[in-house]
Amino acid sequence: MKNGGNRGDELTFSVGDHVLHPLHGAGTITSISVRQTGSGAQKYYVLHLALDGAVVYVPISCCKQVGLRPVCSAQEAQCILCGEIGVLPPQPSDWGVRYRNNMERMRSGDIRKVAQVVCCLRQRNRRRALAGSEKRMLECAERILHSELMLAAGLSRDEVRQRLEQLWKRLR
């Protein structure tokens, strides 16, 4: 991210920066593209996601609204991998409330909150099978968490998966 990276509501990133999109996961900005829209030309960050190589176009003018942010530091990634995710939030028995609360945590873009969602849903899944929507949420939260930890800690997908599996076993 460039120094003085805020210009009004715009966040300024550079090609090569590792960033997190709160609903798609972490990736690398590979270019800046200009595309024609109904209201004229608009600049986009071209984000290649770390896990599946998918490409996401993020309008530069909407980065703050979307929640695009730099990936966490290597130090913070190591803290997460060591189990420092904070106190797990209560999980209401009402699935709709639980779903909304967990979705809000995921949208926050906070890696610790995403790790808490993964941990809570995994614990719930051990006690009783998750509903389809919560299974999809768990998969999405794991994808977001894994991709950010890969880029921040410089680990492979398998290394992150193994370390998190050990963590989830300890946190039972």
N, C-alpha and C positions, 0 to 999 in steps of 0.2 A: 504494500500500500504506500502510496506517495506521502511524503510529509505534508502536513496541512491538507490531508486527504478529503476534508469536507468542504464542499462548496454549496452553501445553502442546504438543500435536502439531498444532494448527491454525495455518494461515497466514491472516492477515486481509487481504483486499483490499476495495476499494470499487468501487461502480458507476463505470464510466468508465476503470478501470485497464486497461492493456494487459498481458496475461499470455501465457505460453507453456505449452501443454500438450505435453509431449515427444513424444507420438505423433500428435497432430492438428494442431499448428501454433499460430501466434499469433493472438490475437483480443482483443476488448474485452469486459469484463464489462458486460453491459447491464442486469442486474437480479439480485436475489437472490430465489429462489423457495422456497416451502415446499411439500413434497410428502409425502403420506402413504405410509409404507412399512409392511411387516409389523410392525415394531417401534415404530411411532409416526411422528410427523412428523420430517422431516429437512430441513435447509436446504441449498440448492444455489446455486452460482454459475451464472448463465446466461451462457455464453461464445459470442459470435458470432465465428466464424472469419473472418480477414481476406481469405483468398483466395476462398472460395466461399460465404460467408455462412451456412454450416451452423451449427447450434446444438448445443452440447455442454453437458450438465448435469454439473457436477462437485460431488460432495458436499463441503461445507465441511469436514467432519470428516476427509476423506481427502486433502486438498490436498497435504500433505507426502508421503504415500505415492505419490500419482499423479505428483508431481514438478512440480506447477504452480508457476510462478515468474514474477516480473516479466520483461518483455522486457529484453534487454540495453540498455545506454546507447547514445546516438547516437554517442558516441566509439568504443565497441567495434564498432558496426555499420560505421563508416567504416574501422576497422582491418581487419575481415573483407573489406570490399569492395576494399581495397587489397592483399589477398593475405596478410595476417598471420594465417595459420591454424595455424602451428606445423609441426613436422616430421611428414610423412605417416607413419602407422604402416605396418609391413610388412603385406603382403597374402598370407597363406598360399595355396599352390596348392590345398589341400583346400577345396572350396567350402563344406562344412558349417562348418568352423572359421572361414573368412572371413566367412560369413554371421552366425554367432553373435557374432564380434568386432564386426562393423559394427552389428549390432542393439544390442549393449551400448553402443556409442558413441552411437547415436541415443537410446536410453532415458535416457542420462545427462542429457539436456537442455542440455548444454554446446554453445553455438553453434559453437565452434571444432571440436569433435569431429564435429558434424553436417556442417560444411563439409568436413572431412577425408574423411568417408564419401562425400560427393558427388564430391569431386575424385578419390578412388581409384577409385570405380565408373566415372566418366567416362573415366579413363585406361585402365582395363581394357576398357571397351566399345570404345575405339578400336583396341585390339590384337585383341580377339576379342569376338564377340557375347555379351552377358550372358544367363544363364539367366533364365527367366521370373520367378523369385522375386527375383533381384537387380535385374531391371528395375523390378519393383514397389517394391523397397527404394529404388532411385535416385529414382523418382518421389516417393515419400513423403519422403525426405530433402530433395529439392529444394523440395517444398511447405513443409516445416517451415522450412527456411533462408530461402526467399523471403518467407514471411509475417512472420517475425521481423524481417528486415531492412527490410521495408516499414514496419512500425510504428515500429521504433526509429529509422530514418534519415529517416522522413517522405517516402519515395519511392513512386512508383507501381509497380505490378507490372511494367510494361514497362521502367521505368528500372532496377529491380533486376535483371531478366532480362538486359538489355543489359550492365550493369556486370559481372555474374557471367560472362557469355559471354566478355567480354574477359579476365577473370581466368583462366578455365579455359584459354584459348588461350595465355596467358603461362606458365602452370604446366605445360605439356606436357613 
